[in-house]
């Protein structure tokens, strides 16, 4: 993005875009499997499904869908384990703090729009020292419709007092890019996130694709 195209604000998806939550998802799912007498799964098998949340974790870890009689118990147990340690191993992606600092230095506000419930997202950004830096945090609890509906992105833009058409949304899932388009925002899809195979990021129709955090930094300059 050229200087004359500097965004009024940059909004980020959370898991797989701004922060690497996979280590704690992997830890909690394998701990739950251990409690049920099952061996740990390879980290990469779990990692690529993290952006799809707890439902995907129970599918990966136990092969269960929500209509199975054992699903609710395992889903609740996983969430309890995760809530007890949302930031044990979770960090900003390497280089992401520099991206945020560069935006802040230029006076460009940034925020988070996530499908992660506030129960987990709020203590997580506090633990990572992001709460005071973030100009907006919108979770499913704050809106009627989840992404890919644009409601959450529009709410974040109102909180920051910017126009969606002048702002950018960055995400690692097709629903992020669809939500950004629905909101009238420019979109950046990040390939370094939790992309499920055989997903093709090119078909998401993002305005730009960033392969790495360094690429994202350059695009936002």
C-alpha positions in Angstrom: 0.0 0.0 0.0 1.4 3.3 -1.0 1.6 6.2 1.4 -1.4 8.0 -0.2 -3.4 4.8 0.4 -2.6 4.6 4.1 -5.5 3.0 5.8 -7.6 4.9 8.3 -7.5 1.8 10.6 -6.3 -1.8 10.4 -8.4 -4.5 11.9 -7.0 -8.0 12.6 -8.5 -11.4 13.1 -7.1 -12.9 16.3 -6.1 -16.6 16.1 -3.8 -17.3 13.3 -3.5 -13.7 12.2 -2.4 -11.5 15.1 -1.4 -14.1 17.6 -0.2 -17.7 17.6 -2.7 -19.5 19.8 -2.0 -22.9 18.4 0.5 -24.0 21.1 -2.2 -23.7 23.8 -4.8 -25.4 21.7 -2.4 -28.2 21.0 -1.5 -28.5 24.7 -5.1 -28.5 25.9 -6.4 -30.9 23.3 -3.6 -33.4 23.9 -4.1 -33.0 27.7 -7.8 -33.9 27.2 -6.9 -36.9 25.0 -4.5 -38.0 27.8 -7.3 -37.8 30.3 -9.2 -40.2 28.1 -6.3 -42.6 27.7 -5.4 -41.5 24.2 -1.9 -40.7 22.8 -1.0 -37.2 21.8 -1.6 -36.0 18.3 1.1 -34.5 16.2 1.1 -30.7 16.7 0.7 -29.9 13.0 -2.4 -32.1 12.7 -4.1 -29.9 15.4 -2.5 -26.6 14.3 -4.1 -26.3 10.9 -7.6 -26.5 12.4 -7.2 -23.9 15.2 -9.0 -21.1 13.3 -12.1 -23.1 13.4 -12.2 -23.1 17.2 -13.2 -25.6 19.8 -15.7 -27.5 17.6 -12.8 -28.3 15.2 -10.6 -29.4 18.1 -13.2 -32.0 19.2 -13.5 -33.2 15.6 -9.7 -33.5 15.3 -9.1 -34.9 18.7 -12.0 -37.3 19.0 -13.8 -37.5 15.7 -17.0 -36.2 17.2 -19.6 -33.8 15.7 -22.0 -31.7 17.8 -24.8 -34.2 17.4 -22.9 -37.0 19.0 -23.9 -37.9 22.6 -20.3 -37.5 23.9 -19.6 -34.2 22.1 -21.0 -31.7 24.7 -19.0 -33.2 27.6 -15.7 -33.1 25.7 -16.4 -29.6 24.2 -17.0 -28.2 27.7 -14.0 -29.9 29.2 -11.8 -28.6 26.4 -13.0 -25.0 26.9 -12.5 -25.3 30.7 -8.9 -26.4 30.1 -8.3 -23.6 27.6 -9.8 -20.9 29.8 -7.5 -22.0 32.7 -4.5 -21.3 30.5 -5.3 -19.1 27.5 -1.8 -17.5 27.5 0.5 -20.2 28.8 2.3 -20.6 25.4 0.4 -18.1 23.2 2.4 -15.2 21.8 2.2 -12.6 19.0 3.5 -14.0 15.8 7.2 -13.2 15.4 7.5 -9.7 13.9 3.9 -8.8 14.6 4.8 -6.4 17.5 6.9 -4.5 15.1 3.9 -4.3 12.7 1.7 -2.9 15.5 4.4 -0.4 16.7 4.8 0.9 13.1 1.1 1.5 12.9 1.1 3.2 16.2 4.0 5.4 15.3 2.1 6.6 12.2 -1.1 7.3 14.3 -3.0 4.5 12.6 -5.4 2.8 15.1 -5.7 -0.9 15.0 -8.3 -3.3 16.5 -9.3 -6.9 16.7 -12.5 -8.5 15.3 -12.7 -12.2 16.2 -15.1 -15.1 16.4 -13.4 -16.0 19.7 -15.8 -15.4 22.6 -15.0 -12.6 25.0 -14.6 -15.2 27.8 -11.2 -16.1 26.2 -10.3 -13.1 24.1 -10.4 -10.4 26.8 -8.1 -12.1 29.3 -5.8 -13.2 26.4 -5.2 -9.7 25.1 -4.7 -8.5 28.7 -2.1 -11.2 29.3 -0.3 -10.3 26.1 -0.2 -6.6 27.0 -2.4 -5.6 24.1 -5.5 -4.3 25.9 -4.3 -0.7 26.2 -2.9 -0.6 22.7 -5.9 -2.0 20.9 -8.5 0.6 19.8 -11.4 -2.0 19.5 -12.0 -5.6 20.4 -15.2 -7.1 19.0 -16.2 -10.6 19.9 -19.3 -12.7 19.0 -20.8 -11.6 22.4 -20.9 -8.0 21.2 -23.0 -8.6 18.0 -26.0 -10.5 16.7 -24.2 -12.0 13.7 -20.8 -13.6 13.5 -18.3 -13.3 10.6 -18.7 -13.6 7.7 -21.5 -11.2 8.4 -20.1 -7.6 8.4 -21.8 -6.5 11.7 -18.7 -7.0 13.9 -16.4 -5.1 11.4 -18.9 -2.2 11.2 -19.1 -2.1 15.0 -15.3 -1.9 15.3 -15.1 0.8 12.7 -17.7 2.8 14.6 -15.8 2.4 17.9 -12.6 3.7 16.2 -14.6 6.3 14.3 -13.3 5.4 10.8 -15.1 4.5 7.6 -14.9 0.8 6.6 -14.2 1.8 3.0 -11.0 3.5 4.2 -9.9 0.6 6.4 -8.3 -2.8 6.1 -9.2 -6.2 7.5 -6.5 -8.9 7.9 -7.4 -12.6 8.3 -6.3 -16.2 7.8 -9.7 -17.7 7.0 -12.1 -17.4 4.1 -14.8 -16.1 6.4 -12.5 -13.2 7.4 -12.0 -12.1 3.8 -15.7 -12.5 3.0 -16.6 -10.5 6.1 -14.2 -7.7 5.0 -15.7 -7.7 1.5 -19.2 -7.6 3.0 -18.2 -4.6 5.2 -16.7 -2.7 2.2 -13.2 -2.9 3.5 -9.9 -3.7 1.8 -8.8 -7.2 2.7 -5.5 -9.0 3.3 -5.3 -12.8 3.5 -2.3 -14.1 5.4 -0.8 -17.4 4.4 1.2 -17.9 7.6 -2.0 -18.6 9.6 -3.9 -21.8 10.2 -4.9 -22.8 6.7 -6.7 -26.1 6.5 -5.5 -28.4 3.7 -6.4 -28.6 0.9 -7.6 -25.0 1.2 -6.6 -22.6 -1.6 -6.2 -19.1 -0.2 -6.1 -17.7 -3.8 -9.8 -18.4 -4.2 -10.8 -16.3 -1.3 -10.6 -13.2 -3.5 -8.7 -11.1 -1.0 -7.3 -7.8 -2.3 -3.8 -8.9 -1.3 -2.1 -12.0 0.0 0.7 -11.8 2.5 2.8 -15.0 2.8 4.7 -13.9 5.9 4.4 -11.3 8.7 7.3 -9.5 7.1 5.2 -9.3 3.9 2.3 -7.9 5.9 4.6 -5.3 7.4 5.6 -4.1 4.0 2.1 -4.1 2.7 0.9 -1.9 5.5 3.8 0.6 5.2 
